[in-house]
Amino acid sequence: MIWCERMNEEKQYTIVSTKAIKQQIFSITIQSLGGFVSTFIFGIYRFFLMKHPWILAINPPMKDLHGNIYSSLLSRLNSGLHIGLIKPSMKDRVVLSNVLIVLFTQMLSGILIIFITWLIIGGDLLFIFETVIPAIALISLLMYPFTSYFSLYSYKKGYDPESLLLPVIMMIADIVTTPVIVGYSLIIETIMSFLRHFLFIVVLAFIVLIMILAFRLRTTKTFRIIHESQLILTACALFDIGAGTVFAYNINLLVSYPFILLTAPVFNAISGSIASIYAVRQNVLYHLGLTSLKPSIEKLKYMPYMYLVMLYGAVLIGSIGYALSMIISKELLLPLWLGILIVIVAGTISVPILWILIQLLAYLSFKIGFDPDNVMVPLLTSIVDFLGSLIYIGIAQLIIS
């Protein structure tokens, strides 16, 4: 009887409810709008990017660093809430202890991203350092309380945090990261070097102080999570830097066709969110003991819903990107139908790849012994970012030519 009940619950969760689809479409819409806030900044300052191509290269890994870290935080909180290990309260020790995990992994991964990007693209290393580290601190002040509070709040209100919040978290990372990096680089380029160094030292001291305070709230799993997360985030950084390098090396195409510059990062973000939503759903089933993490034909039922959300996202991305590109370029460079065609073709190719990645990464994390909550969302979004950049720019070049 219990086995039958679990099978029914798994079937219902696998099929996906209409309520969940509506939440996904809503959050995808919000994420798209937020993503275009970010890329619109790039569109306006696209000639500034030609002067500082490291910004274009470092933007994908920095956005995904925050998206991955806070998506993993959401995944940990979501699983803990469902199995009763975490109380739906901001004062819960497990919730507070995650501050150390988040800040440590952000700083270490951020430094790695800075050095590798500098080695590949070049630029003023000190200038890059004094731009990116304060950006990480500013973004953390917003994203940590937002992720923690609304994860607990949505759970108490009966929503699915993974369907409602994952794309929103990615959206906030998109909205905040690009304006902060571009804006801060514009500001510190004009101020005295002494003041720039002083601001950097103050921010660094603040980060160290918060990490010391959070260290006192550590739990038995804190350092295991840091170890697993840092290994994965390092791998993610390499994929994300690859994505940024693809953009930097195609900067002439992006500047010539603002539609591509505006829509490519948003397409990657939507693809990563779709993959993450269904990966987290699968993780919840696993933690509840309702399914294994082995690939199965039954899980192919996810794909129609993934295609549905992707198709909606493609039309939305194409339409908004078309309108914004006209505003930026003051002229029509691509017809609307051609722009939407680029997004739809890229999305059609991407969905089966997303499903395969979900199943493959779930199974590999299970076999290696890692907690899928700590590894799947960061790896998925980063791999999708790299593959999405290659697919999208390749399809755009093919169709435009």
C-alpha positions in Angstrom: 0.0 0.0 0.0 2.8 2.4 0.9 4.7 1.5 -2.2 1.6 2.2 -4.3 1.1 5.6 -2.6 4.7 6.5 -3.3 4.4 5.4 -6.9 1.3 7.6 -7.3 3.0 10.6 -5.7 6.1 10.1 -7.9 3.9 9.9 -11.0 2.1 13.1 -10.1 5.3 14.9 -9.4 6.9 13.6 -12.6 3.9 14.6 -14.8 4.1 18.2 -13.4 0.9 20.0 -12.3 -0.7 22.9 -14.2 0.1 25.0 -11.1 3.8 24.2 -11.4 3.8 25.1 -15.1 2.1 28.4 -14.5 4.7 29.2 -11.8 7.5 28.3 -14.2 6.1 30.4 -17.0 5.6 33.3 -14.6 9.2 33.0 -13.2 10.6 32.6 -16.7 8.8 35.8 -17.8 10.3 37.7 -14.8 13.7 36.2 -15.4 13.6 37.3 -19.1 12.6 40.8 -18.2 15.4 41.0 -15.6 17.9 39.4 -18.0 17.2 42.1 -20.6 17.9 44.8 -18.0 21.4 43.3 -17.8 21.9 42.9 -21.5 20.5 46.3 -22.3 23.4 47.8 -20.3 25.7 45.8 -22.6 23.9 47.1 -25.6 24.2 50.7 -24.5 27.9 50.4 -23.6 28.8 47.9 -26.4 31.6 50.2 -27.7 33.0 50.5 -24.1 33.1 46.6 -24.1 35.3 46.8 -27.2 37.7 48.8 -25.2 37.5 46.5 -22.2 36.6 43.0 -23.6 37.5 41.4 -20.2 34.1 42.7 -19.0 32.3 40.7 -21.6 34.4 37.7 -20.9 34.0 37.8 -17.1 30.3 38.6 -17.0 29.0 35.1 -17.7 31.2 33.4 -15.0 30.4 36.1 -12.5 26.6 35.9 -13.2 26.6 32.2 -13.0 28.8 32.2 -9.9 26.1 34.0 -8.0 23.3 32.2 -9.7 24.9 28.8 -9.0 25.8 29.5 -5.4 22.3 30.9 -4.5 20.5 28.2 -6.5 22.5 25.6 -4.5 21.5 27.4 -1.3 17.8 27.3 -2.4 18.2 23.6 -3.3 19.7 22.8 0.2 17.0 24.8 2.0 14.3 23.3 -0.2 15.4 19.7 0.5 15.9 20.5 4.2 12.4 21.9 4.5 10.8 18.9 2.8 12.5 16.3 5.0 12.2 18.3 8.2 15.8 19.2 8.9 15.3 22.9 8.6 12.6 25.0 10.4 10.9 27.6 8.2 12.6 30.5 10.1 15.4 32.9 9.3 16.8 32.2 12.8 17.4 28.5 12.1 21.1 27.7 12.7 21.4 25.8 9.4 20.1 28.8 7.5 22.5 31.2 9.2 25.5 28.8 8.9 25.2 28.9 5.1 26.6 32.5 5.2 30.1 31.0 5.7 29.5 28.6 2.8 28.3 31.3 0.5 31.0 33.9 1.2 33.9 31.4 1.2 32.9 29.9 -2.1 32.1 33.3 -3.7 35.5 34.7 -2.8 37.6 31.7 -3.8 35.7 31.2 -7.1 35.8 34.9 -7.8 39.6 35.1 -7.5 39.9 32.0 -9.8 37.7 33.6 -12.4 39.6 36.9 -12.3 43.0 35.2 -12.9 41.9 32.8 -15.6 40.0 35.6 -17.5 43.0 37.9 -17.2 45.3 35.2 -18.6 43.0 34.5 -21.6 41.7 38.0 -22.4 44.2 40.4 -20.8 43.7 43.8 -19.1 44.7 45.6 -16.0 44.8 42.8 -13.3 44.6 45.2 -10.3 41.8 47.1 -11.9 39.8 43.9 -12.6 40.4 42.8 -9.0 39.2 46.1 -7.5 36.1 45.9 -9.6 35.0 42.3 -9.2 35.6 41.8 -5.5 33.5 44.7 -4.4 30.8 43.6 -6.9 30.7 40.2 -5.2 30.2 41.9 -1.8 27.4 44.2 -3.0 25.6 41.3 -4.7 25.8 39.1 -1.6 24.2 41.8 0.5 21.1 41.5 -1.7 21.0 37.9 -2.7 21.6 36.0 0.5 18.7 37.5 2.5 16.4 37.3 -0.5 17.1 33.6 -1.3 16.8 32.6 2.4 13.7 34.6 3.2 11.6 33.9 0.2 12.6 30.2 0.1 11.2 29.8 3.6 8.2 32.1 2.9 7.2 30.3 -0.3 7.4 26.9 1.4 5.1 28.1 4.3 2.7 29.5 1.7 2.5 26.1 -0.1 4.4 27.0 -3.3 7.1 25.0 -5.0 10.3 27.0 -4.2 12.2 25.4 -7.1 9.5 26.3 -9.7 8.9 29.8 -8.4 12.3 31.0 -7.2 15.1 29.3 -9.2 14.5 31.5 -12.3 14.1 34.6 -10.1 17.4 33.9 -8.4 19.1 33.7 -11.8 17.3 36.9 -12.8 18.6 38.8 -9.8 22.1 37.6 -10.6 21.6 38.8 -14.1 20.1 42.2 -13.1 22.7 43.0 -10.5 26.0 41.6 -11.7 26.3 43.3 -15.1 25.3 46.9 -14.0 27.6 46.6 -10.9 30.6 45.5 -12.9 30.1 47.9 -15.8 29.1 50.8 -13.5 31.8 50.3 -10.9 34.5 49.9 -13.6 33.3 53.2 -15.1 33.4 54.9 -11.7 36.8 53.7 -10.5 38.4 54.4 -13.8 37.8 58.1 -13.1 38.7 58.4 -9.4 42.1 58.7 -7.8 44.0 55.4 -7.4 44.4 56.0 -3.6 40.6 56.2 -3.1 40.1 53.1 -5.3 42.6 51.1 -3.2 41.0 52.3 0.1 37.5 51.2 -1.0 38.9 47.8 -1.9 40.5 47.3 1.5 37.4 48.4 3.4 35.2 45.9 1.4 37.8 43.1 2.0 37.8 43.8 5.7 34.0 43.7 5.9 33.9 40.3 4.1 36.5 38.8 6.5 34.6 40.1 9.5 31.3 38.5 8.3 33.0 35.2 7.6 34.5 35.1 11.1 31.1 35.7 12.7 29.5 33.0 10.4 32.3 30.5 11.3 30.9 30.3 14.9 27.5 29.1 13.5 29.0 26.3 11.5 27.3 22.8 11.5 28.8 19.4 11.0 28.1 19.5 7.3 29.4 23.0 6.7 32.9 22.0 5.5 31.7 19.0 3.6 29.3 21.3 1.6 32.2 23.9 1.1 34.5 21.1 -0.2 31.9 19.7 -2.6 30.6 23.0 -3.7 34.1 24.5 -4.3 35.1 21.5 -6.5 31.9 22.0 -8.5 32.2 25.8 -8.7 35.7 25.4 -9.9 34.5 23.2 -12.7 31.7 25.6 -13.4 34.0 28.5 -13.6 35.9 26.9 -16.4 32.7 26.3 -18.4 31.5 29.9 -17.7 34.9 31.4 -18.7 34.6 29.4 -21.8 31.2 30.9 -22.5 32.6 34.4 -21.8 35.5 33.7 -24.1 33.0 32.7 -26.9 31.3 36.1 -26.5 34.6 38.0 -26.3 36.0 36.4 -29.5 32.7 37.1 -31.3 32.5 40.7 -30.1 32.3 42.1 -33.7 29.2 40.0 -34.4 27.6 41.1 -31.1 28.3 44.8 -31.7 27.2 44.6 -35.3 24.0 42.8 -34.4 22.7 44.1 -31.0 19.9 41.6 -31.1 22.4 38.8 -30.6 24.2 40.7 -27.8 20.8 41.3 -26.1 19.3 37.8 -26.4 22.2 35.3 -26.2 22.8 35.7 -22.4 19.0 35.7 -21.7 18.7 32.5 -23.8 21.4 30.9 -21.7 19.8 32.0 -18.5 16.4 30.6 -19.5 17.9 27.3 -20.6 19.8 27.0 -17.3 16.7 27.7 -15.3 14.6 25.1 -17.2 17.2 22.5 -16.6 17.6 23.5 -12.9 13.9 23.4 -12.2 13.5 19.8 -13.3 16.8 18.8 -11.7 15.6 20.1 -8.4 12.3 18.4 -8.8 14.1 15.1 -9.4 16.3 15.8 -6.3 13.3 16.3 -4.1 11.9 12.9 -5.3 15.2 11.3 -4.5 15.4 12.7 -1.0 11.8 11.6 -0.3 12.7 8.1 -1.4 10.3 8.2 -4.3 12.8 7.6 -7.1 16.4 6.8 -7.8 18.8 9.1 -9.7 19.3 6.6 -12.4 18.1 7.6 -15.9 14.8 6.0 -16.9 12.3 6.2 -19.8 9.6 7.3 -17.3 11.5 10.6 -16.9 11.1 11.4 -20.6 7.7 12.7 -19.5 9.6 15.9 -18.4 10.5 16.8 -22.0 7.2 18.0 -23.3 6.9 20.4 -20.4 10.5 21.5 -20.9 9.7 22.2 -24.6 6.5 24.1 -23.7 8.4 26.4 -21.4 11.3 26.8 -23.8 8.9 27.7 -26.7 7.2 30.3 -24.6 10.6 31.6 -23.6 11.9 31.7 -27.2 8.9 33.8 -28.4 9.3 36.1 -25.4 13.1 36.5 -25.8 12.8 37.1 -29.6 10.1 39.8 -29.2 11.7 41.7 -26.4 15.1 41.4 -28.0 13.8 42.7 -31.3 12.2 45.8 -29.6 15.3 46.7 -27.6 17.7 46.2 -30.5 15.7 48.8 -32.4 15.9 51.2 -29.5 19.7 50.7 -29.2 20.7 50.6 -32.9 18.1 53.2 -34.1 17.6 51.0 -37.1 16.2 47.6 -38.0 19.1 45.1 -38.4 17.1 41.8 -38.2 13.4 41.2 -39.0 11.3 40.0 -36.1 10.6 36.6 -37.6 14.3 35.9 -38.2 15.2 36.8 -34.6 12.4 34.6 -33.2 13.6 31.8 -35.6 17.1 32.0 -34.2 15.8 31.5 -30.6 13.4 28.7 -31.5 15.9 26.7 -33.4 18.5 27.1 -30.7 15.9 26.1 -28.1 14.7 23.1 -30.0 18.3 21.8 -30.2 19.0 22.6 -26.5 16.0 20.8 -24.8 17.1 17.2 -25.5 20.6 18.2 -24.4 19.2 19.7 -21.2 17.3 16.5 -20.4 20.4 14.3 -21.0 22.5 16.5 -18.8 20.0 16.3 -15.9 20.0 12.5 -16.0 23.7 12.2 -16.5 24.8 14.6 -13.8 22.2 13.1 -11.3 23.6 9.6 -11.9 27.2 10.6 -11.7 26.8 12.6 -8.5 25.0 9.6 -7.0 27.8 7.3 -8.0 30.6 9.6 -6.8 28.8 10.1 -3.5 28.2 13.9 -3.8 24.9 15.4 -2.6 23.0 16.3 -5.8 21.7 19.4 -4.1 25.3 20.8 -4.0 26.4 19.9 -7.5 23.6 19.6 -10.0 22.3 23.1 -10.3 25.7 24.8 -10.5 27.0 22.3 -13.1 23.9 22.4 -15.2 23.7 26.2 -15.4 27.4 26.5 -16.2 27.5 23.7 -18.8 24.4 25.1 -20.4 25.9 28.5 -20.4 28.9 27.3 -22.4 27.0 24.9 -24.7 24.2 27.5 -25.1 26.7 30.2 -26.2 28.1 27.9 -28.8 24.7 26.7 -30.1 23.1 30.2 -30.1 26.0 32.1 -31.8 26.5 29.2 -34.2 22.8 29.2 -35.2 22.7 33.0 -35.4 25.7 33.0 -37.7 24.2 30.3 -39.9 20.8 31.9 -40.2 22.1 35.4 -40.7 24.5 34.3 -43.3 
